[in-house]
Structures are given as structure tokens and as C-alpha cells.
């Protein structure tokens, strides 16, 4: 067994603590469910926000994710990690909601107004905004793979589970998405290519 396959196998296994919390939540232990929600609410919200670009919409999706997960917990395979399963639900719900939303600019403006004074420099903010705009020019499937791998720092194995594809598919989709992003940057955002 190679090191990469050992790492991938480890990433696809839940921790014993997580398994215990899932078992207890299945038995109706509210504290266990609250622990699981607290442990995963940030990545669920972040993925929803990255797909939707609107904090209010992302919060609603995150709430829906945990409601659906709670009622589906009996069907969850506890030999698998919970995070990719929750993020797969998040992805599906956010994509459904995103199809009807076109509020990106409003969300960015609202976000910028809510940031504390210790924000990155104006140049860093501009580069981040331009990069976000460049990613938003890609097809939704290309955006998702970039969000999961780079914005949420998920491993290839976790990304594969979240997207319900093979790890090799993650690699090929990511490669294509990055090529497309490079073309968009060179064509529309040359200041980022420096």
C-alpha cells in the first residue's frame, strides 16, 4: 500500500469520537446532535456561501442541511466520515437555490461593509475580488471543484465523496477547471497574471 493510498483511506474514515456522536444522535441525544452541528456548521455555511455568494441564503441552506441530515441520520453509513456527507447535501441544496439567484454583487458589497477595520489591504482586497470574479466566470461544476479544494481546503478524497465521484475524476476536473481559470485570468483579469 502506498503512502497516498494510506492517506486517502484515513481521510475516508471517521474518527471514533465522531462515530460515537453519530450513534448517540441517532438514539435521540440532543447534546450529541448539537455537538455535530457545532463541529460542522462552519464548513457547511462556507460551502453554501461560496456557491451562493449571499450570507443570508447560505444561512438558510445551512439550516436546511442540518434538518435534512437529522432526519436522514438513520440512513447514514457511520463507517464513513460525516463531513463529506454533509457537504454533499450542502452542495445539492445550494445548487438548487443558486439556479434561481443572481445576487452576487449585492452580497459582495454587503460583505465588504460588514468587515472589521482589520481587513486586508486595498490591493489584497482588490486581488481577492478579481479572483472571485474570475472563478465566478467558470461553469458551476468548475467553480465547485475550486471552492472545495482551495476555498475549503478539502482533500481529494473528501472532495470525491462530497461530489459523489471517484478521486481520479476530482483530479481531472480540477485540472480542467484550473486551465479554464487561467484562460479567464489571462483574457479578462491580466492584472492577476502578474
N, C-alpha and C positions, 0 to 999 in steps of 0.2 A: 504494500500500500504506500502510495506517495504522500509526501507532506501535504500537498494541496488537497488530495482526496480526504486526508485525515481532518484537515481544517474544515473542508466543506461538510463532512459528516458531523463534526462538532457543532457547526453553525446550524445544522438542521435538527439538533436535539435540544429539547427544552431543559432548563435546569430543574433539579429535583425540587427546589423551592417553588418554582413556577407550577410544576405538576401538582404539588400539594395545594397551592392556592386554587388551582382549577378544580381539583377534586372537592375541596371544601365549598367552593362557589356552586358547584353542581348540586351539592347537598343543601343549598339554601343559605349558606353562611354569608350574610350581608357584608361583614368585615372583609372576608376573602375577596368578594367581588369588588368592593371599594379599593382594596389593595391593587387588584389587577387593573382597574380603571386608572388609578393614580400612576401606576407603573407605565402605562401605555398611552395615556391621553395626549402627551406632547407629540410623539411621532404620528399619531392618528390625526391630530389637528394640523400638524405641519404638512403632511402629505395632502390633506384636503385643501389647505391654504395654497399650496404650490400648484395644485390643479385648478382651483377656482379663482385664486387671486383676490379673494374677498374674505375678510376675517369673520364677518357675521355669517356668511354662507358656510364657511369652514366649520364654525362652531356648531351650526345646525347639523351638518353632515356628521361631525364627531359624535354628537348626541345620538343620532340615528344609528351610527356604527355600534355603539355600546348597547343600545336597546336590542338591535338585531343579534348581536353577539350573545347577549344574555339569554335570549330565547332560543338560540341555536347551540348553546354551550353543551347540551346533551349529545349533540352530534359531532362535536369537535373531537378529533383524534389527539388525545393528550400525549401521545408519543412524539408529536410534532411541536415545534415552538409556536407560541401564541402570537407573537408579534407579526410574522408574515401573514398569518390568517386574518388578523385584524386589519392589516394594511391592504389585503386583497379586498376585504369588504369595503374599506375606505375608498379604494380606487374605483370600485364599481359604483358606489353611491355618488362619489364626487363627479365621475364622468357623466353619470346620468343627469346630475344637476347642471354640470358645466355646459351641456349641449344647449341649454336654454339661456345661458348667461353670457353677457358681453360687457362686463363691468370692470375690466382690468384697470383702466386709467383712474377711475374713481377710487378703487381700492389702494392703488399706489399713493395717490395724493393723501388719502386718509391716513395711511400707514406713516407717511413721512411727517405728517402733522402730529402724530401721537408719539414719536420717538423722543427719548430724553435728550438732554443737552449733550451728553457724552457720545454723540453719534460720530461715525467715521467722517473723515474729511470730505469736503465737497467733491474732490476729484474721485475719491473712492466710492462715494455715493453715485456719482455720475457713471462710473465704470460698471458698478453693480446693476444700476438701472438699465444701462445699454446691454449688458449681458443678459439680463432678464428679458428684455425686449427681443434680443436675438433668439433666445430659446423659445419664446412665445411664437416666433415665426415658423417653427417646425410643426410637423403634424403632431397631433395629440400623443400618438404612441411613442414618437421620438422624445417629446417633452417628458413623458412619464419615466422613461428609462434614465434620462439625465437627472430628473428630480430624485428618483430612488437611489441611484448610485452616488451622485455628487452632493445634492442638497440634503439628503437624509443619511448619507454615508452608509448605505446598506451594502452588505457583501453581495457577491454574485449569487451565492446560494439563497440568501434571503430575498433578493430581487426576483430570482426564478420562482420561488414559492409565491411571492406576492402577485406576480404576473401570471402564475399558473403555466409556466413554460419551462423548458429544460435549461440548465446553466449555459450550455453552448448557444442557445438561442439568445440568452441575455448578452453574451459576448458579441455575437454578430449584430444584434440590434443596436447595442451601444456603439460599436464601431461605425455602423452606418449613420447613427444619429450624430456622432461627433464629426464625421465627414460633412454631413449636411450643415451642422452648426458652423464649421469652419468656412464653408462656402457662403453662408449667410453673413458671417462676420466680415469676410473679405469683400463681399459685394455691398453690404448695407451699413456696416459698422467698422470701417477701416481703422478708426482710432483705437479699437480694441486689439487689432492685429499687431500693434507696435511692440 
